[in-house]
Amino acid sequence: MISLFFPVAVAYAEGGAAAGNQSAGILGFAPFIAIIFIFYFLLIRPQQKSAKKHQELLQKLEKGDNVITRGGLHGRIVNVKEDIITVEIADNVRVKVERSSIGARKAEGS
């Protein structure tokens, strides 16, 4: 039974080794390249899109918008300066927050 496969093994050992070593080096990097693509499309790209969307939200904030801060405070914007936003969280209760601490904009009816 072993003698049936022996000629095949000898043929690979004689001529196939030189060509196989060159392609094995290139194919050895294929899993690493695949992992890089997977990380890019599943982790990096969605995070970049989310950050870009949040940056656009921060640029469009205006007086009167209902917002939620990253700390969980719900309120209405009463004053907008360059980096500081004043949010009214209750009647006559105003807090100043950094523009970057705004997490989301609420719908008008919420």
Beta strands, then each sheet from edge to edge (+ up, - down):
strand 1: 66-69
strand 2: 74-80
strand 3: 84-90
strand 4: 93-98
strand 5: 102-105
sheet 1: 4+ 3- 2+ 1- 5+
end
